[in-house]
Amino acid sequence: MTPTEAHIKLDTLRRRYLLLRWTETILMAGAITLLTSSLAKGEITTVWLAGLCAVFAVSVLIIARHLKLFTISNRDLTAYLNQQYPDFKDSADLLTQPAKNLTTLQQIQRLQSVATLDLIYPQVKLPHRIPVAALLLSLAGILFFAVTLIPDRQQKPLTSTDLTDDSPTKRDTIPAKVLNTNLSIAPPAYTQLASFTAQALHVEFPEGSTLHWKVVFSKPIQQAAIIWDGRDTTSLKGTSQGFETRRERTGSGFYQLQWKDDLGAHTSDFYELKAIPDQAPKITIDNLSQFTQLSADDSKMIQFHATLADDYGLVQSDVIATVSKGSGESVKFREERLTFSSPTAIRGKLVHATLTFDLTKMGLEPGDELYFYVQSLDNKPRPNYSRTETFFIALKDTAQQAVTADAGLGVDLMPEYFRSQRQIIIDTEKLLRDRKTISRQIFNSTSNELGYDQKVLRLRYGQFLGEEAEAGIGVETGEHADEEEEDPVKKFGHTHDTNNEHNLVAKQPEKEHEHGNTDPNAKEDPMKAFMHTHDNEEEATFFIQSVKAKLKAALTLMWDAELQLRLYEPAKSLPYQYKILNLLKEISNDSRIYVHRTGFDPPPLKEDRRLTGDLAEIRNSVNPYLLQDQKSLPAIAEALHTTERLMEIEKITLTTTDQQVFRKAGIEVAAIALEQPGKHLTLMSVLKNLSDAGAATQQELLTVRKGLWLILPPPTDTPGARTTQSHQLNQKLLNALNRQRE
C-alpha cells in the first residue's frame, strides 16, 4: 500500500467514524427530547411541538460539539490509532504530513506506518456508543408512554445541576497544564557556592552547574520531556510527585517543556538559560613600570607588589624570569621560575603578593637585562590561565656610555650618508620631469652637480674598501707629489705596517708587473688565507668577502652613473642608479644580526603522528573567503514578506502555508538564538503561536517584523548604476560645469 492509498483509507475511516457518531448523536438527542417531553407534561400544541424540536436541535448541537464532530480531522484519527494500536509506535500522525516536510528518518518511519495501517485496517474498531444511545432512547420512549398513560403522575424535573463541569466527559476535553515547576541549581564543587532554587523558569547559573527540574501537571499525562536549544531532547522520569530530570549545563541557551496527554502533544513557552562563565585570573603589578633602567649607583634589590584576583579562587601563581647576558651573537639567556616571597602559598579569591629581585644574586652585570612576567591558574578542574605583559629591568653598561677621543676606536662600519643614493635618484627623476620647463644650460649644470654628488658618494663607500685615492685619475705629478700629505682615513684604520712595511709584504706595484716572470716551481703560501694584509688595497676592508664583492660592484656602477651624468644624459644614468640602490640595500641586510626571540617554547611534537601524512585537521584558508551563492536566512526573509502581506489585511487569517513559513522561520531563529538566548525568546514565542494558531493580531505581526528585521544582516553594497531624479535646471548646470572643465 502506498502513502496515497493510506491517506484514502484514513479518509474512509474518518467518514465511518462520523457516521457512527452522528447516529449516536441523533439517538441521544431523541432520548433527551422524549425525556424532556415526559417531564414537562402539557397538551400537544404547536408551541409544545416547536419547543420539542428546539430541544432536539439544541441537543444535537451540544452533543456534536462535545464529540468535536465539526472539527474532526485525520490528525485526531491518527492520535486515536497511536493510542489504541501500539504497532504504530506513535508514528501514525506521519501519514497526514507531506513527504517534503519530513526528514529521512521520518520518511522511513512513515513507510512502516503505512504497512501497519494496511495490516490492521480490517480490524480497526472506531469508538461509539450507539447501543447505549439506543437503550436510552428505548427507556425514554417507555417513560414517555408511561407518563402519557398516567397523566396525574408527578415527575421531578431534571435540573441543570445534574450536569456539571466536573463530569468525566467534560474533564476529558481540557488538556493537561503545568501546575508547578521547581528548578533547583547545584553549582560545581570547586566554586564553593551553595545550591539554590530558581525563582523563575528564566535562570542564571554558574557554568557547569547541575540543574534539577520537578514538574507537576494538572492531570495524568503519558510522557513529558525537555527540548534543549530546539535540538536535543531529554525525557522526564515519572515519580509519585510528578516528573523530574537532571542535567549538567556548561553553556547558555534556551529550553521548553513538552508533554503529551489524551488530547495530543503540548509545548510550553521558551525559557532562557544563561551560564555565567568562570573568568580567568586577573593580575595587576602595582609599583613597577613596564620598562625600568638602573644605573650603577642604584639599588640592585627590586621589590614589586602584585594583586591577584579570581572569581572562585586561585591555586597557583609564580614568576617566570629570563636573564639576558652579553650582546650581539654572544648573547645568552637563562630562564628561572620564582615563587612569591609573601605569601608562599597562593590561595583565595584575592591575594596581595610580593617578590624581591636580588639582581646581584641573579648574576646581572652592567649591560645585562631581566625580563619577567607573572602567571596564575585558578581552581577550575581545567584551570584558566592568565599572565601579565613582559616587564623589563636593564642595567646600564658604563663601558658603552663613556665616549672616548681615541681616533683608533669607534669605527662606524656603515657610511655616514647611507640613503644619499636614493636622494640622487629622486633629484635625477625631478630633473627629467623639469627638462621641458628649464633651459639647456640649467639642465646641464644640474646634471653635472648630480654627477659630483655621485662622485662624493662613491668616494665615501670607497673608503671602506681601502681606496685612499682615485688610482689613475687626476694623480698629482708635480713637484709636491712626493710630499707627504695627511691621510684622511688614517685615523680610522689600523697602522700595523708602520716602520716595518718592507719586511711584511712585497710592494704591490712590483707584484703587478712580475706576473710574466712568475716562478712555476714557487709554492703557494699556506698562511696567505689566514693573514690580515692591511696594506693591500684589495684587502683593507671591514667587511666579509660577500659584502665586499657587492660593494665593489656598487662602486663600479657608481662610475657608470657618474659618467652619464657628466655627459648630460641623466636618463641613461638612472638604470645604474637603481642597481646601485638595490646593492646597497643587500649590503645593509647582510650587516644585520638576528637574535632568537626570548621566551619562546615550541609545542611538543607527537611522535606517534610524525611522518604519517595525516591531513585530516588541515584547514584550507581559502574556504572562508568563498562567495556564498545561496541567499542568507531564506526562511526569515520569506516570513518577513509574509508578515508584510498579512499586515495589510484587516481580518488576519493564517493559511497552512503561512503557518509553515512561520514554523521554518522559527527554526532559523532558534539556531541564531543559541548565541544570545535572551534576545530572541519573545520572537520565538510569537512565531510558535503563529505556526500553531489560525489567526494573528496586528501586535503579534509588528513584533515579528521588528524581530526579523533586527536579525537579518545588512545588505552588501554592490557596484552598479543608480537612477536618480534630476531637475532640468540641475542638468543644465552640470552641462555648463563640464564645458568649463573642458
C-alpha distance (Angstrom), angle and dihedral (degrees) to the residues before:
residue distance angle dihedral
M1 . . .
T2 3.77 . .
P3 3.82 125.5 .
T4 3.82 89.3 -106.1
E5 3.78 91.8 55.6
A6 3.80 89.1 46.7
H7 3.79 89.6 54.5
I8 3.81 90.1 51.0
K9 3.79 90.7 51.7
L10 3.78 90.2 50.4
D11 3.82 89.1 53.9
T12 3.80 89.2 49.9
L13 3.79 91.5 50.8
R14 3.80 90.5 48.4
R15 3.82 92.5 52.2
R16 3.80 90.9 47.1
Y17 3.79 89.9 50.1
L18 3.82 91.4 50.0
L19 3.79 90.8 49.5
L20 3.78 91.7 52.7
R21 3.79 93.7 45.0
W22 3.81 94.0 47.5
T23 3.79 89.5 50.8
E24 3.77 89.4 51.1
T25 3.81 90.3 46.9
I26 3.82 93.5 52.6
L27 3.80 92.5 47.6
M28 3.81 91.4 48.8
A29 3.81 91.8 46.7
G30 3.84 90.2 50.0
A31 3.76 90.2 50.9
I32 3.80 91.2 50.1
T33 3.79 91.0 48.0
L34 3.80 93.4 50.9
L35 3.77 90.7 45.5
T36 3.80 90.9 50.7
S37 3.80 91.9 49.2
S38 3.79 90.2 49.2
L39 3.79 93.0 52.9
A40 3.79 95.8 43.4
K41 3.71 102.0 54.3
G42 3.73 116.9 -165.0
E43 3.68 145.2 130.2
I44 3.75 117.8 -67.7
T45 3.78 102.7 -104.8
T46 3.80 135.4 149.2
V47 3.77 91.9 -99.4
W48 3.76 91.0 49.3
L49 3.81 91.4 50.4
A50 3.80 90.7 46.5
G51 3.77 89.1 52.0
L52 3.80 91.1 51.3
C53 3.81 90.5 50.0
A54 3.78 89.7 50.2
V55 3.79 90.1 49.9
F56 3.80 89.8 50.0
A57 3.82 93.1 49.0
V58 3.78 93.9 46.2
S59 3.80 90.4 47.7
V60 3.79 91.1 51.9
L61 3.81 91.7 50.1
I62 3.79 93.7 46.7
I63 3.77 94.5 48.2
A64 3.80 93.0 43.5
R65 3.80 91.4 49.9
H66 3.78 90.5 47.5
L67 3.80 90.3 52.7
K68 3.85 90.8 43.7
L69 3.79 91.5 -126.7
F70 3.81 91.7 154.4
T71 3.82 94.8 54.1
I72 3.78 102.2 32.9
S73 3.81 111.8 134.2
N74 3.77 140.0 172.1
R75 3.80 89.0 -95.4
D76 3.81 90.6 62.6
L77 3.79 88.9 47.7
T78 3.83 91.9 52.0
A79 3.83 89.6 49.2
Y80 3.82 88.2 55.7
L81 3.81 90.7 48.4
N82 3.82 91.1 50.6
Q83 3.80 90.0 51.9
Q84 3.78 98.6 44.6
Y85 3.80 101.1 34.7
P86 3.82 114.7 46.8
D87 3.81 90.6 -171.7
F88 3.80 88.4 82.0
K89 3.85 90.0 62.6
D90 3.81 90.6 -144.5
S91 3.80 90.3 -61.6
A92 3.81 102.1 108.1
D93 3.82 90.2 102.7
L94 3.82 88.4 68.0
L95 3.82 87.6 73.2
T96 3.82 90.4 69.7
Q97 3.81 97.3 48.5
P98 3.83 124.6 87.3
A99 3.77 114.9 -105.8
K100 3.81 92.6 -126.2
N101 3.82 91.1 63.8
L102 3.80 94.3 52.8
T103 3.75 128.5 89.0
T104 3.78 121.7 -127.6
L105 3.79 92.5 -97.7
Q106 3.80 91.5 49.4
Q107 3.80 91.7 49.6
I108 3.81 90.1 53.8
Q109 3.80 90.2 49.6
R110 3.78 89.6 47.8
L111 3.82 90.9 58.3
Q112 3.79 89.2 52.1
S113 3.81 89.6 50.9
V114 3.82 90.0 51.4
A115 3.79 89.9 53.4
T116 3.80 91.4 47.9
L117 3.82 91.8 50.5
D118 3.79 90.8 50.6
L119 3.79 89.3 52.2
I120 3.82 99.8 47.8
Y121 3.81 99.6 30.7
P122 3.83 95.0 102.0
Q123 3.82 89.8 48.6
V124 3.81 98.4 49.1
K125 3.80 111.2 124.9
L126 3.78 113.7 -161.9
P127 3.80 117.4 -149.7
H128 3.80 118.4 -108.2
R129 3.83 140.6 140.7
I130 3.80 101.7 -143.2
P131 3.82 94.8 134.0
V132 3.80 90.8 51.0
A133 3.82 91.3 46.6
A134 3.81 91.3 48.5
L135 3.78 90.3 49.8
L136 3.81 91.4 49.8
L137 3.79 90.4 48.6
S138 3.80 90.4 51.3
L139 3.78 92.3 49.4
A140 3.81 91.2 46.6
G141 3.82 89.9 51.0
I142 3.78 91.8 50.0
L143 3.78 89.5 48.6
F144 3.80 91.4 48.6
F145 3.80 94.0 52.4
A146 3.78 91.0 43.7
V147 3.78 91.2 54.3
T148 3.76 90.6 45.7
L149 3.81 91.4 52.1
I150 3.83 91.6 44.7
P151 3.81 103.5 40.9
D152 3.81 95.1 168.4
R153 3.78 92.4 59.6
Q154 3.75 110.3 113.0
Q155 3.78 117.1 -139.6
K156 3.71 125.3 -164.9
P157 3.76 107.6 -124.4
L158 3.79 120.5 -122.7
T159 3.81 110.7 -107.9
S160 3.74 127.7 -148.8
T161 3.78 91.6 -113.4
D162 3.77 88.9 71.8
L163 3.77 88.6 75.1
T164 3.80 110.0 49.8
D165 3.77 134.4 170.9
D166 3.81 89.7 -107.8
S167 3.75 94.5 68.5
P168 3.81 116.4 121.5
T169 3.78 91.5 -116.7
K170 3.79 91.8 55.1
R171 3.75 93.6 45.7
D172 3.81 91.4 54.0
T173 3.82 90.6 65.4
I174 3.83 95.3 57.7
P175 3.82 114.5 85.7
A176 3.76 121.2 -133.6
K177 3.80 116.3 -93.3
V178 3.79 135.3 -165.0
L179 3.80 108.2 -98.5
N180 3.80 100.6 177.6
T181 3.79 137.5 2.6
N182 3.80 124.0 -167.6
L183 3.81 117.4 -169.3
S184 3.79 117.1 -173.9
I185 3.82 123.2 -176.3
A186 3.81 126.6 -153.7
P187 3.84 111.3 -166.9
P188 3.84 119.5 -146.9
A189 3.78 115.4 -78.3
Y190 3.82 94.6 -117.7
T191 3.83 91.0 61.6
Q192 3.83 90.3 61.9
L193 3.81 89.3 -144.0
A194 3.80 122.1 144.0
S195 3.79 122.6 -118.9
F196 3.78 116.7 -98.5
T197 3.78 140.7 -175.8
A198 3.78 120.6 -117.8
Q199 3.78 116.4 -120.4
A200 3.82 92.8 -148.9
L201 3.77 138.9 18.4
H202 3.81 88.8 -106.5
V203 3.79 100.9 78.7
E204 3.80 142.6 177.8
F205 3.79 118.7 -153.6
P206 3.82 140.1 165.8
E207 3.77 115.3 -89.0
G208 3.82 112.2 -89.7
S209 3.83 95.9 23.2
T210 3.80 123.6 149.2
L211 3.81 113.0 -121.5
H212 3.83 120.4 -154.5
W213 3.81 120.4 -164.3
K214 3.82 125.8 -164.5
V215 3.81 114.2 -175.8
V216 3.81 127.3 -175.2
F217 3.83 121.1 -166.0
S218 3.79 130.2 -155.7
K219 3.83 94.0 -119.8
P220 3.79 137.9 9.4
I221 3.79 114.2 -68.0
Q222 3.76 133.6 -169.0
Q223 3.80 100.3 -129.7
A224 3.80 142.3 -15.9
A225 3.81 134.7 -159.4
I226 3.81 143.8 170.4
I227 3.81 119.8 -124.0
W228 3.84 112.5 -147.8
D229 3.80 118.4 -150.5
G230 3.80 90.3 -23.6
R231 3.82 91.3 -69.7
D232 3.81 118.7 63.7
T233 3.78 123.2 55.3
T234 3.82 130.0 -156.3
S235 3.80 120.0 -168.2
L236 3.80 118.5 -132.5
K237 3.78 116.4 -127.5
G238 3.78 115.7 -127.9
T239 3.81 117.9 -124.7
S240 3.77 136.4 169.3
Q241 3.81 89.3 -91.6
G242 3.79 97.9 45.3
F243 3.80 132.4 -83.6
E244 3.81 127.9 -33.2
T245 3.80 142.9 171.5
R246 3.80 140.6 174.0
R247 3.80 130.2 -140.0
E248 3.80 135.9 171.3
R249 3.78 111.1 -132.1
T250 3.81 124.5 -161.9
G251 3.80 102.5 169.6
S252 3.78 142.4 37.8
G253 3.79 123.2 -93.4
F254 3.79 141.2 114.2
Y255 3.81 138.9 -91.0
Q256 3.79 142.3 -169.5
L257 3.80 135.6 -160.2
Q258 3.79 121.4 -116.3
W259 3.82 127.3 -171.0
K260 3.76 138.3 167.6
D261 3.82 129.6 -144.2
D262 3.80 135.8 163.0
L263 3.80 91.3 -69.8
G264 3.82 95.1 53.5
A265 3.80 139.9 -96.0
H266 3.80 123.0 -27.6
T267 3.82 132.4 -172.4
S268 3.77 132.2 -160.5
D269 3.78 129.5 -136.1
F270 3.81 122.4 -77.9
Y271 3.81 117.9 -87.8
E272 3.79 128.1 -163.6
L273 3.80 126.1 -120.1
K274 3.81 111.9 -164.5
A275 3.80 116.6 -173.4
I276 3.81 116.9 -157.1
P277 3.84 105.7 -141.8
D278 3.77 123.0 -135.2
Q279 3.80 105.3 -109.2
A280 3.80 123.5 -137.4
P281 3.82 117.6 -108.9
K282 3.79 117.4 -83.2
I283 3.80 117.6 -135.1
T284 3.79 126.0 -168.3
I285 3.82 127.2 178.6
D286 3.78 106.3 -152.8
N287 3.81 112.3 -174.6
L288 3.81 104.8 32.9
S289 3.79 131.4 74.3
Q290 3.77 119.8 -137.1
F291 3.83 93.3 -111.6
T292 3.80 119.0 42.2
Q293 3.81 125.2 173.9
L294 3.80 121.6 -168.9
S295 3.78 129.0 -162.3
A296 3.78 126.1 -146.5
D297 3.81 92.6 -94.1
D298 3.81 96.1 50.9
S299 3.78 122.5 100.5
K300 3.78 115.3 -91.9
M301 3.82 92.1 -147.9
I302 3.82 108.6 93.8
Q303 3.80 117.0 -175.4
F304 3.78 122.9 -172.4
H305 3.79 133.5 -179.4
A306 3.80 123.2 -141.3
T307 3.80 127.6 -166.0
L308 3.81 113.0 -148.7
A309 3.80 120.5 -168.8
D310 3.80 136.2 172.1
D311 3.79 134.0 170.4
Y312 3.82 95.4 -123.6
G313 3.80 106.7 14.6
L314 3.81 147.3 -64.4
V315 3.79 126.4 -111.0
Q316 3.80 104.4 176.0
S317 3.79 140.4 17.5
D318 3.79 131.2 162.9
V319 3.79 142.9 156.7
I320 3.81 123.9 -108.4
A321 3.82 108.5 -153.3
T322 3.81 126.7 -174.9
V323 3.81 122.2 -165.4
S324 3.82 116.4 -153.3
K325 3.82 116.0 -159.6
G326 3.76 128.1 -178.5
S327 3.78 129.5 6.9
G328 3.75 140.9 -110.3
E329 3.78 116.5 12.3
S330 3.79 92.5 -16.7
V331 3.79 95.7 61.9
K332 3.80 115.1 133.5
F333 3.79 131.8 -166.9
R334 3.80 131.8 -154.5
E335 3.81 122.0 -173.3
E336 3.80 124.4 -156.3
R337 3.80 134.3 -178.1
L338 3.80 111.6 -139.4
T339 3.79 130.5 -171.9
F340 3.77 125.6 -144.6
S341 3.78 116.2 -94.0
S342 3.80 92.4 -144.8
P343 2.95 119.0 61.2
T344 3.79 100.7 13.5
A345 3.84 92.9 -160.0
I346 3.80 119.4 48.0
R347 3.81 108.8 -143.1
G348 3.78 134.2 143.9
K349 3.78 139.1 42.2
L350 3.83 96.0 -76.5
V351 3.81 123.4 31.0
H352 3.81 130.0 174.0
A353 3.81 105.4 -155.8
T354 3.80 130.6 -173.1
L355 3.81 132.7 -161.5
T356 3.81 131.4 176.3
F357 3.80 121.8 -152.8
D358 3.80 115.0 -147.4
L359 3.80 98.8 -158.7
T360 3.79 92.7 -173.4
K361 3.79 92.1 52.6
M362 3.79 90.1 47.0
G363 3.79 89.3 56.7
L364 3.80 100.5 -112.5
E365 3.79 116.1 160.4
P366 3.80 131.5 -178.2
G367 3.78 108.2 -62.3
D368 3.84 94.2 25.7
E369 3.78 124.7 116.3
L370 3.80 136.4 -150.5
Y371 3.82 121.3 -148.1
F372 3.79 119.7 -172.5
Y373 3.78 142.4 161.3
V374 3.82 135.4 -176.5
Q375 3.81 121.8 -122.9
S376 3.82 130.2 -172.2
L377 3.80 140.5 -172.5
D378 3.80 126.6 -157.1
N379 3.82 128.5 -143.1
K380 3.81 97.3 -97.7
P381 3.84 113.7 127.1
R382 3.79 86.6 -117.4
P383 3.79 94.6 34.0
N384 3.78 123.8 -137.3
Y385 3.79 113.5 -123.1
S386 3.78 127.2 -144.8
R387 3.80 135.1 170.6
T388 3.78 138.9 177.5
E389 3.77 129.9 -120.5
T390 3.79 116.6 -83.4
F391 3.80 114.4 -87.6
F392 3.83 121.9 -151.5
I393 3.81 129.6 -147.7
A394 3.82 115.2 -178.6
L395 3.81 131.5 -176.0
K396 3.79 113.7 -144.2
D397 3.78 115.1 -117.3
T398 3.80 106.1 -128.4
A399 3.78 92.5 -165.7
Q400 3.79 91.8 59.3
Q401 3.79 93.6 44.6
A402 3.84 94.5 57.7
V403 3.83 113.4 88.2
T404 3.83 114.8 -148.9
A405 3.77 127.8 -155.2
D406 3.79 93.5 -148.3
A407 3.80 107.1 126.8
G408 3.78 92.2 -152.3
L409 3.82 94.4 63.6
G410 3.77 136.6 61.4
V411 3.80 99.0 44.0
D412 3.81 111.6 -178.1
L413 3.77 108.2 -136.3
M414 3.81 94.6 -159.9
P415 3.83 125.0 66.0
E416 3.80 118.5 -98.3
Y417 3.81 94.2 -122.4
F418 3.76 101.7 35.0
R419 3.83 95.7 159.4
S420 3.80 96.4 45.3
Q421 3.82 90.1 101.6
R422 3.78 89.4 64.4
Q423 3.79 89.8 50.9
I424 3.80 90.5 52.6
I425 3.81 89.1 52.8
I426 3.81 91.2 49.8
D427 3.82 91.8 49.5
T428 3.81 91.8 46.5
E429 3.79 92.5 52.0
K430 3.79 90.4 47.4
L431 3.81 90.0 51.4
L432 3.80 90.6 53.0
R433 3.80 91.6 49.6
D434 3.83 91.7 50.4
R435 3.80 94.0 45.1
K436 3.81 94.0 105.2
T437 3.77 94.7 47.1
I438 3.83 100.0 49.0
S439 3.78 132.7 61.6
R440 3.78 124.6 -98.5
Q441 3.78 92.0 -112.5
I442 3.81 93.6 53.8
F443 3.80 90.1 45.7
N444 3.82 93.3 52.9
S445 3.80 92.0 44.0
T446 3.81 92.8 51.4
S447 3.82 91.3 46.8
N448 3.81 90.3 51.7
E449 3.81 90.9 50.0
L450 3.79 90.0 51.9
G451 3.79 88.0 51.1
Y452 3.79 88.8 54.4
D453 3.83 90.5 50.3
Q454 3.79 88.6 51.0
K455 3.82 89.3 51.5
V456 3.82 92.5 50.9
L457 3.82 90.1 50.3
R458 3.81 90.5 48.9
L459 3.80 91.3 51.6
R460 3.81 91.7 49.7
Y461 3.81 92.3 52.8
G462 3.77 90.9 41.5
Q463 3.80 90.4 62.9
F464 3.78 88.4 68.3
L465 3.79 91.4 57.8
G466 3.80 93.0 51.5
E467 3.81 95.5 -101.4
E468 3.79 104.5 150.3
A469 3.83 95.5 172.6
E470 3.76 139.5 3.3
A471 3.80 101.2 -86.1
G472 3.79 113.5 -137.4
I473 3.82 96.1 1.8
G474 3.76 120.9 96.1
V475 3.84 94.1 -16.8
E476 3.73 108.6 174.0
T477 3.88 111.3 -118.3
G478 3.81 101.2 172.6
E479 3.75 128.5 110.2
H480 3.77 90.8 -79.5
A481 3.78 93.1 56.0
D482 3.75 92.7 95.7
E483 3.76 94.5 48.6
E484 3.73 116.7 106.5
E485 3.78 115.7 -109.0
E486 3.72 127.3 -168.4
D487 3.79 111.3 -93.0
P488 3.88 107.3 -126.9
V489 3.81 92.8 -150.9
K490 3.78 97.8 36.1
K491 3.74 93.2 97.6
F492 3.82 89.6 52.4
G493 3.85 96.0 50.8
H494 3.79 140.6 63.5
T495 3.82 119.1 -91.0
H496 3.78 99.9 -157.1
D497 3.79 93.3 135.1
T498 3.83 96.9 54.7
N499 3.84 112.9 131.8
N500 3.78 90.8 -7.6
E501 3.77 104.6 61.8
H502 3.83 95.5 118.6
N503 3.82 92.4 55.0
L504 3.81 97.3 51.0
V505 3.80 111.4 45.8
A506 3.76 133.5 7.2
K507 3.74 115.4 -108.3
Q508 3.75 113.0 -86.7
P509 3.84 99.8 -136.1
E510 3.82 91.1 55.6
K511 3.77 91.3 49.1
E512 3.77 92.3 54.2
H513 3.83 92.1 57.3
E514 3.80 95.7 44.8
H515 3.77 98.3 67.3
G516 3.74 90.7 100.7
N517 3.84 94.9 56.1
T518 3.79 98.0 44.0
D519 3.75 113.7 149.7
P520 3.84 108.6 -118.8
N521 3.80 90.5 -155.0
A522 3.83 93.2 55.9
K523 3.80 113.9 115.7
E524 3.82 122.9 -132.1
D525 3.77 113.6 -108.3
P526 3.87 106.0 -112.1
M527 3.82 91.3 -155.7
K528 3.78 94.3 56.7
A529 3.81 93.7 89.4
F530 3.80 91.2 54.6
M531 3.82 99.7 43.2
H532 3.82 123.7 101.5
T533 3.82 101.7 -141.1
H534 3.78 101.3 -167.9
D535 3.80 94.2 173.9
N536 3.80 93.0 59.9
E537 3.81 111.7 94.3
E538 3.78 90.9 -146.1
E539 3.81 94.0 51.0
A540 3.82 101.4 38.2
T541 3.81 96.7 102.0
F542 3.78 139.7 118.7
F543 3.82 92.6 -145.0
I544 3.78 133.9 84.4
Q545 3.79 119.9 -107.7
S546 3.84 96.8 -95.4
V547 3.80 92.6 50.9
K548 3.79 91.6 43.7
A549 3.81 91.2 53.9
K550 3.79 91.6 53.0
L551 3.80 91.0 46.2
K552 3.80 90.3 52.2
A553 3.79 90.6 51.1
A554 3.81 89.9 49.8
L555 3.81 91.4 51.7
T556 3.81 90.8 50.3
L557 3.79 90.6 51.9
M558 3.81 89.3 47.8
W559 3.78 88.2 59.8
D560 3.81 90.7 54.0
A561 3.81 92.8 45.3
E562 3.80 91.7 49.9
L563 3.82 91.1 48.4
Q564 3.80 93.4 55.6
L565 3.79 91.9 46.4
R566 3.83 90.5 50.6
L567 3.82 88.5 51.2
Y568 3.83 90.1 53.5
E569 3.81 92.3 -112.4
P570 3.83 104.0 122.4
A571 3.83 92.0 159.1
K572 3.82 90.2 62.5
S573 3.81 89.9 46.2
L574 3.83 95.7 56.6
P575 3.88 97.0 75.6
Y576 3.81 89.8 54.7
Q577 3.79 91.0 47.5
Y578 3.81 92.8 53.1
K579 3.81 90.9 50.0
I580 3.83 88.8 50.1
L581 3.81 91.3 51.8
N582 3.83 92.6 50.9
L583 3.81 91.2 49.9
L584 3.81 91.8 49.7
K585 3.81 89.7 51.3
E586 3.81 90.6 52.5
I587 3.82 90.4 48.7
S588 3.82 89.8 51.9
N589 3.82 92.0 50.7
D590 3.81 92.5 47.2
S591 3.81 89.7 55.1
R592 3.81 93.9 56.4
I593 3.78 124.1 100.7
Y594 3.82 119.1 -145.4
V595 3.81 119.3 -154.9
H596 3.82 124.7 -161.4
R597 3.80 110.8 -105.8
T598 3.80 116.1 -106.5
G599 3.76 126.9 -116.8
F600 3.82 96.1 25.4
D601 3.80 115.4 144.7
P602 3.82 111.0 -175.2
P603 3.82 114.5 -141.8
P604 3.80 114.7 -100.3
L605 3.79 116.1 -101.1
K606 3.79 118.6 -121.6
E607 3.78 105.4 -129.7
D608 3.79 93.5 -160.1
R609 3.81 91.2 59.7
R610 3.79 99.9 43.5
L611 3.81 117.6 113.5
T612 3.82 91.9 3.1
G613 3.80 96.0 117.3
D614 3.80 91.8 -134.9
L615 3.82 108.1 161.6
A616 3.80 97.6 168.0
E617 3.81 93.9 114.8
I618 3.80 95.5 42.9
R619 3.78 110.6 112.8
N620 3.78 123.9 -155.4
S621 3.80 109.8 -125.2
V622 3.81 90.6 -152.6
N623 3.81 95.2 64.8
P624 3.83 97.2 74.6
Y625 3.79 89.5 56.6
L626 3.79 98.9 50.6
L627 3.77 114.5 119.7
Q628 3.76 115.1 -107.2
D629 3.79 110.5 -132.9
Q630 3.77 95.0 -176.0
K631 3.77 119.3 87.2
S632 3.79 114.3 -103.7
L633 3.83 114.7 -110.2
P634 3.82 97.5 -9.2
A635 3.82 95.7 -179.7
I636 3.82 92.5 53.4
A637 3.80 91.2 47.9
E638 3.81 90.9 50.2
A639 3.81 91.5 47.6
L640 3.79 89.3 51.6
H641 3.82 91.2 54.7
T642 3.80 90.3 47.2
T643 3.81 90.6 50.8
E644 3.80 92.0 51.4
R645 3.81 90.4 50.4
L646 3.81 94.2 48.6
M647 3.81 93.4 48.5
E648 3.81 89.4 65.1
I649 3.81 91.0 60.5
E650 3.81 120.3 85.9
K651 3.80 97.7 -152.7
I652 3.79 104.9 39.7
T653 3.79 116.3 -151.8
L654 3.79 120.2 172.5
T655 3.77 119.0 -139.8
T656 3.78 124.7 -151.3
T657 3.81 89.4 -99.6
D658 3.80 91.6 53.2
Q659 3.79 91.4 50.0
Q660 3.81 90.2 50.6
V661 3.82 90.7 50.6
F662 3.82 91.8 52.6
R663 3.81 90.7 45.6
K664 3.83 91.8 55.1
A665 3.79 90.6 45.8
G666 3.81 89.2 52.6
I667 3.82 89.7 55.5
E668 3.82 91.7 54.0
V669 3.80 92.0 45.3
A670 3.82 89.9 50.9
A671 3.80 90.1 55.5
I672 3.82 90.7 51.2
A673 3.81 92.8 44.2
L674 3.81 91.6 64.8
E675 3.82 89.0 81.1
Q676 3.83 95.7 45.5
P677 3.82 107.9 15.9
G678 3.79 97.9 170.9
K679 3.78 93.3 52.7
H680 3.82 98.7 61.4
L681 3.82 104.9 28.7
T682 3.82 93.3 101.0
L683 3.79 91.0 51.2
M684 3.81 91.2 48.7
S685 3.80 91.3 51.1
V686 3.81 92.7 51.4
L687 3.81 91.8 47.0
K688 3.79 89.5 50.9
N689 3.81 91.4 52.3
L690 3.80 91.9 48.2
S691 3.80 92.5 49.5
D692 3.82 91.4 51.5
A693 3.82 101.7 37.0
G694 3.77 128.6 67.0
A695 3.81 96.4 -139.0
A696 3.78 138.8 44.5
T697 3.78 139.1 -163.5
Q698 3.77 129.3 -130.8
Q699 3.81 90.4 -114.0
E700 3.80 91.8 56.0
L701 3.80 91.4 49.3
L702 3.80 91.0 49.0
T703 3.82 89.9 52.5
V704 3.80 90.9 49.3
R705 3.80 93.5 48.0
K706 3.79 93.4 49.3
G707 3.80 93.5 46.8
L708 3.81 95.0 47.0
W709 3.80 92.7 48.1
L710 3.80 90.0 54.0
I711 3.81 91.6 51.1
L712 3.80 98.2 48.1
P713 3.83 112.0 91.4
P714 3.81 117.2 -119.3
P715 3.81 113.3 -93.0
T716 3.79 116.6 -102.4
D717 3.78 117.8 -116.2
T718 3.80 112.0 -114.9
P719 3.79 124.1 -169.0
G720 3.77 115.3 -106.9
A721 3.74 145.0 122.1
R722 3.79 116.9 -70.6
T723 3.75 122.9 -149.8
T724 3.79 114.1 -140.9
Q725 3.78 132.2 174.7
S726 3.78 114.6 -113.2
H727 3.76 130.7 -175.6
Q728 3.80 119.0 -125.8
L729 3.80 90.5 -118.0
N730 3.83 91.0 54.0
Q731 3.80 90.5 51.4
K732 3.81 91.6 52.1
L733 3.81 89.6 51.2
L734 3.81 91.5 52.3
N735 3.81 91.2 48.9
A736 3.79 90.6 51.2
L737 3.81 91.8 50.8
N738 3.81 90.8 49.8
R739 3.82 91.2 52.1
Q740 3.80 90.9 51.4
R741 3.79 90.7 49.9
E742 3.81 90.8 53.2
